[in-house]
Each structure stands twice: as structure tokens, then as C-alpha cells.
């Protein structure tokens, strides 16, 4: 564990105290932040951090960060969340954006199988926190 992460965890503990509401809200995020070899299943909420790989059964997902793309037709532009997906020798970037407000999944295919990456809201589990992702196997 890096000294920076240890310092951050100590600071959060001191700020949040020992109330059960604070522990529930932040406990999973702190645990995910420190765990460098996380695994996840399809259809479950997973907390992600930039640069930290998450191993799903068929591929590894790594959050790369957010980027803004300007648009002549939409003055506010678009914000994209980029994820790297790797299965064996195959790697691709999957980008998700709420676009103009319609929330839906980003579809991708890797290793001859189709998936959905969902942020903000997933039909199977409902509302997602800003640092949560759901991966679904596409049934179509």
C-alpha cells in the first residue's frame, strides 16, 4: 500500500468518524480503492477507480478517465468516460456518454461475445453512484 493511500484512508477515517451511516457509505469504496486485484461478476454494481483493473470472467476492465469533446451542434459538448477492455491479445476502448441526456448502455464485443457497459443507471440494478459500473452480457 502506498504512503499516499495510507494517508488518505487515515484522513477519511478521522473525518468520517465511526458512525454506521458513514461506514456503510464509504466502507466499500475504501475497500475497493485498496484492493489491487479485484474480481467482479456480470450484472453487479462494481466500484471503479482510474487505472485499477477489474477482472470479469471473460475480460479485464480498466477505467482510463474522462474526456470532453466539443461540438458545433451542441454548445456544452460531450463528456465521455473511457474504459479499456482486454481479453487475451485483444484490447479496445469502450466510451460511455450520457450524450444529450438519454441514459443507456455502451455496447461492445470482445472475444466474440457482446456486452453492455452501464453507468448512471442500469435496468437490472437501478441507479448507480458516480463511481459504479455494471457490465451485462448482451442477450441479443
Beta strands, then each sheet from edge to edge (+ up, - down):
strand 1: 38-39
strand 2: 46-47
strand 3: 53-55
strand 4: 60-69
strand 5: 78-87
strand 6: 90-96
strand 7: 106-110
strand 8: 113-118
strand 9: 121-122
strand 10: 126-127
strand 11: 132-137
sheet 1: 1+ 3+ 4- 5+ 6-
sheet 2: 2+ 11- 8+ 7-
sheet 3: 9+ 10-
end
